[in-house]
Amino acid sequence: MKIFAQRVKALRQERKKTQKEMAEYLEVGLRAYQYYEGAKHYPDVPGLMKMADLFGVSTDYLLGRSEKR
């Protein structure tokens, strides 16, 4: 799901957050977060919901199931 990685990175950059800040917010290691943006791993459901809440988008948008934020 490359779309997830692309959207998470773009949203993080829009918010001017660092990867380290995102990792801390999600309570994961920096490497784990970097894997999210690299499309190597994906967050668990609570992590996905936390990202959606932070960015003000739907989980469907993050997952590429919708174009509507």
N, C-alpha and C positions, 0 to 999 in steps of 0.2 A: 504494500500500500504506500507507494511513493507519494501519493497525493497528501496523505497524512503528514509525512515528514516535511513536505514543501509548505503546507499550510501552517504547521506549528512554527516553523522557522520564520515565515513571513509575519505571522502574528506577533511573535516574540520581538522581531525587529521593529515592528510598528510601535510597540509599547516601550521600545528602547530598554529592554531587559537583556542581561547577559545570560549565557547558558548556566553559569554558576548560580545566579539569582533564581532562575527557573528550577534548577535542581533542588535548591534549598526550599523553595515554595512547595514543591511536590514531594519533598522529603525523600529524595532519592540521591544516589551518588551522581557526581558530575558525569562520569563515563556513561551511566545509565541514560541520563538525559541526552547526551551526545548521540547515543545509539537511537534514540527516538528521532532525532533530526536526520540521522543517517539511514533511516528505514531498516535498521537491523533488529530493533526490538520495539515493543509498543507498551504503553502504560496499562496498568490494570484498570478496571472500570472506575473505581473511586478516583484514580489519577486522571483519567479521561474527563470525568465530570468536573474535577477541580480545574483542569485546563480550560474547559468550556466556560466555566463561571468566571475565571480570571479574564479571559479574552472577550467575554460577552457574546459568544457564539454558541450554536447548537453542537451537540456531539455529532449529529449527522453532517454538519458542515466540516468538522474536523476529519471525519472518516471518508469524506468525498461522496457522501450519499445525497448531498444537497448543495446547491450553489448559493442558497440563502443563508447568510450569516445568522 
